[in-house]
Amino acid sequence: MKSLVCVALLGLATGLAWAGSEPILTLVPSTDTVTAGRNVTVQLDISGLGSMCMPVQCMEVGAFDVFLGFNPALLTPTGVNFTLLLGDPNLFQAITAITNGSHWVEATDLSLLTKQELDDLQKSGAFTLATYSFTALESGHIDFSNLGGPVVNADGQLIAGTLSPALPEPSGIAVVLTGVAAAGGWRRFRHGGVPRLWQKLR
């Protein structure tokens, strides 16, 4: 575990080597206030991918592992819907996972598509990565927070987010994902032992 963190830190400089402004992550809730028993959603949007275009190809999202913070006194999580722009999990083009904590929800999406396939799907440069759903336990004003976690491209470079979430102890997949990504082994990881490793971690 510690070795993966060290590898992640060593690879950070490479992961941030792209010129231009970095993509931006934005939380877009469906409402600011809730009534007990009602449903509420919040979108995790990414934009600015087009600003990182290189002479031949543009930047794409190859995977993300983002933690969303919420008030457990007001809300209880009910699920996460993932974009199909990283591939369809039902066609084994991507692997998705959801983990709930005391005051956070972790959404993880790992694409198994090639860089060119991702570029073709994500050419708009802005889209919703995931939509988190909740049910209100009480009425009141709600406030969501991005607790961090990595968003990487198809080459395993960090393009948005953080290497680790702002939690007492990051999840196993967060540490593995960032370690592999920063080491530049994303392609080998995606096309190699991803399913077996994923099952062990989850």
C-alpha positions in Angstrom: 0.0 0.0 0.0 2.7 2.5 1.0 4.7 1.6 -2.1 1.8 2.5 -4.3 1.4 5.8 -2.7 5.1 6.5 -3.2 4.8 5.6 -6.9 1.8 7.9 -7.2 3.8 10.8 -5.8 6.7 10.1 -8.0 4.5 10.2 -11.1 2.6 13.3 -10.2 4.9 15.6 -12.1 4.3 13.6 -15.3 0.6 13.5 -14.7 0.4 17.3 -14.6 2.7 17.9 -17.6 -0.1 18.8 -20.0 0.0 22.4 -21.2 -3.0 24.7 -20.9 -5.7 25.0 -18.2 -6.8 21.9 -16.4 -10.3 20.5 -16.7 -12.8 21.6 -14.1 -15.0 19.4 -11.9 -18.4 20.9 -10.9 -21.1 19.7 -8.7 -24.7 20.5 -9.9 -27.4 19.6 -7.4 -31.0 19.4 -8.6 -32.2 21.6 -5.7 -30.8 23.6 -2.8 -33.5 22.6 -0.3 -35.3 19.3 0.3 -38.5 18.0 1.9 -38.5 14.8 3.9 -39.1 11.8 1.7 -38.3 13.6 -1.6 -35.5 12.6 -3.9 -32.5 14.8 -4.9 -29.6 14.3 -7.3 -26.3 15.9 -7.8 -24.3 15.7 -11.0 -20.5 15.5 -11.2 -19.7 17.4 -14.4 -16.3 17.8 -16.1 -15.5 20.6 -18.6 -12.5 22.0 -20.3 -11.2 18.8 -21.8 -11.1 20.6 -25.2 -8.6 23.2 -23.8 -6.1 20.4 -23.4 -6.0 19.4 -27.0 -2.7 18.4 -28.4 -1.7 18.6 -32.1 -3.2 15.2 -32.9 -5.7 14.3 -30.1 -7.6 15.9 -27.3 -7.6 15.0 -23.6 -10.0 12.3 -22.5 -11.2 10.8 -19.2 -10.0 7.2 -18.8 -11.1 6.7 -15.2 -12.3 8.5 -12.1 -12.7 7.7 -8.4 -14.5 10.6 -6.8 -15.9 11.0 -3.3 -19.0 13.1 -2.7 -19.6 14.4 0.8 -23.2 15.0 2.1 -25.0 15.6 5.4 -26.2 12.2 6.8 -28.7 13.9 9.1 -30.6 15.1 6.0 -29.8 12.6 3.3 -29.3 8.9 2.6 -27.7 7.7 -0.6 -29.7 5.6 -3.0 -27.4 5.0 -6.0 -25.2 6.4 -8.7 -25.7 6.6 -12.5 -22.6 6.6 -14.6 -21.9 8.1 -18.0 -21.6 5.8 -20.9 -18.8 8.0 -22.4 -16.2 5.8 -20.6 -17.9 2.7 -22.1 -20.9 0.6 -21.2 -20.4 -1.7 -18.2 -23.1 -4.1 -19.5 -20.9 -4.6 -22.6 -17.7 -5.0 -20.5 -16.4 -1.7 -21.9 -16.0 -0.2 -18.3 -16.1 -1.3 -14.7 -18.0 0.7 -12.2 -18.3 0.6 -8.4 -20.1 2.4 -5.6 -19.1 2.5 -2.0 -21.1 4.3 0.8 -19.5 5.8 3.9 -20.9 7.5 7.0 -21.0 10.9 5.2 -19.7 10.2 1.7 -20.4 8.2 -1.5 -17.5 6.9 -3.7 -18.2 6.5 -7.4 -15.5 4.7 -9.5 -15.5 4.2 -13.2 -12.7 2.5 -15.0 -12.8 2.4 -18.8 -11.6 -0.6 -20.8 -11.8 1.3 -24.1 -8.8 2.5 -26.2 -7.6 6.1 -26.1 -9.0 6.6 -29.6 -12.4 5.2 -28.7 -12.6 7.5 -25.7 -11.5 10.5 -27.8 -14.3 9.8 -30.2 -16.9 9.4 -27.5 -15.9 12.5 -25.5 -15.2 15.0 -28.3 -17.7 17.5 -26.8 -15.1 18.3 -24.1 -17.7 18.6 -21.4 -20.2 16.0 -19.9 -21.6 14.5 -16.7 -19.3 11.8 -15.2 -21.8 10.5 -12.7 -25.2 11.4 -11.1 -25.5 10.7 -7.3 -29.0 10.1 -6.0 -30.3 10.6 -2.4 -33.5 10.5 -0.5 -34.2 13.2 2.1 -34.6 12.1 5.7 -35.5 15.6 6.9 -36.4 18.9 5.4 -33.8 21.5 5.1 -31.0 23.2 3.1 -28.5 20.7 1.5 -24.9 21.2 0.7 -22.7 18.7 -1.2 -18.9 18.8 -1.3 -16.3 17.2 -3.5 -14.0 15.4 -1.1 -11.4 14.6 -3.8 -10.2 11.6 -5.7 -8.4 11.2 -9.1 -9.7 11.8 -12.6 -7.1 10.4 -15.1 -6.8 10.2 -18.8 -6.3 7.0 -20.9 -2.5 7.2 -20.3 -3.0 7.3 -16.6 -2.1 11.0 -16.1 -3.9 13.0 -13.4 -6.0 15.6 -15.2 -8.4 16.7 -12.5 -9.2 16.0 -8.8 -6.7 14.9 -6.3 -4.5 11.9 -5.8 -6.3 10.9 -2.6 -9.6 12.0 -1.0 -10.0 14.1 2.1 -10.9 11.1 4.2 -9.3 9.6 7.3 -8.4 6.5 5.2 -8.8 6.3 1.4 -10.4 3.3 -0.1 -8.3 0.5 -1.5 -9.3 1.1 -5.1 -8.4 4.8 -4.7 -4.9 4.1 -3.7 -4.4 1.4 -6.3 -5.9 3.5 -9.1 -3.7 6.5 -8.4 -0.6 4.4 -7.9 -1.0 2.6 -11.2 -2.0 5.8 -13.0 1.0 7.8 -11.8 3.3 4.9 -12.6 2.3 5.2 -16.3 1.0 1.6 -16.3 -2.6 2.5 -17.1 -2.7 0.6 -20.4 -1.2 -2.6 -18.9 -3.6 -2.3 -16.0 -6.7 -1.8 -18.2 -5.9 -4.6 -20.6 -4.4 -7.0 -18.1 -5.7 -8.1 -14.7 -8.3 -5.5 -14.0 -11.3 -7.7 -13.4 -9.4 -10.0 -10.9 -7.8 -7.2 -9.1 -11.0 -5.2 -8.9 -12.9 -8.2 -7.3 -10.2 -8.6 -4.7 -10.4 -4.9 -3.8 -14.1 -4.6 -3.7 
